[in-house]
Amino acid sequence: MLIVHVDCRVKRECADAFKAACVENARNSVQEPGIARFDVVQDMSDPTHFVLVEVYRTAEDPAKHKETAHYAVWRDTVADMMAQQRHSTKYVNCFPDDPGW
């Protein structure tokens, strides 16, 4: 399992549109066989701060995800909404074990 947290900060006026685009991308992403989970979370104290929690089954699955049409739509839709460049941190799974996902 590969867990990726994508940290996003968006322009204040774009927060609702960004959230809607992310939820639509997540709905499609969880249909991919290589994705175990795809969460969209919003900071309660800063509504312009989001984290995407992406759980991939293999190290190759993020690249496959980025080849999908729904990812391309999301990427292009949110490009001008960003207040700063998004960044990601990669994690390995500790608990639950992989079948627990």
N, C-alpha and C positions, 0 to 999 in steps of 0.2 A: 504494500500500500504506500502511496505517496500522497501526503496531505499538503496542500498549498493554501496559504492565507494571502489573499490579494488585498492590500490596503489601498483604499481609494478616498480621495478628498475631492469633493465636487463644489462647483460654484453654488452659492446659497439658492439662487433662483432656479437651479437645475435639480435640486434634491428629489423632488417628486418624480420628475421625468426619468432621472437616473434610476431610482428605485424601480419604477415600472419596467424599464428596459432590462434591468438585472433580473427581475422576477421572471420575465418572459424568457430570457436566456436560460435561467435555471430550470424552468419547466421543461424546456427542450433538452437541456443537458442531461438531466437525470434519466432520459430515455436512451442515452448512449450506453452500450454494454460495458465500456471501460470506466464509467463513473459510478462510484458507490454512493456518493452523496454530493450535493451542491447546495450550500446554504448562502443566503444573503442576509447579513445582519447590519443594523444601523445603530450607531452610537446614541444612547439616550441623552447624553449631555451635549452632543454636537451633531445635529441632524445632517451635516454635510460630510460626515465621516462614515464610511461603509467598509465592511470587510466581507469578502467573498471567501467562503470556506469550501474548497474543492478537494474531494477525496477520490483519487484515481486508483484503479486496481493494479496498474503496472506503470513503470517509468515511461513507457512509450505512449500511454493514453493521453497525456496533455497535448502532445503534438497532433494526435488524431482529432482531439476536441477542436483545436485551432483550425482544422481543415473543414469544419462543418459550416453550412450556410448560416445557421442561427448565431454562431460565434461571430462571423463576419458582419452580420447585421448589427449585433450588439457593439462590436468594436467601432464600427463606423458611426453608429448612433450616439455613443457616449464620448467620442473623441473631443468634441468641443465643450463638453460639460465639465471636464476635469479642471480643478483649481490648481492641481499640481500633478506631476507624473505619478501614476500608480506604481507600486512596487510589491514584490511578492517575497515570501519566506517559505522555504520548503521544510517539511517535517517528515519523520518516519513514525510509523504507528507503534505505540507501546501497549495500549489497552483501549478497547477490547482487542482480542486477537483478530486477524484478518477475516475469518469467517463471521465474526460478530458484527461486521459492517453490513 
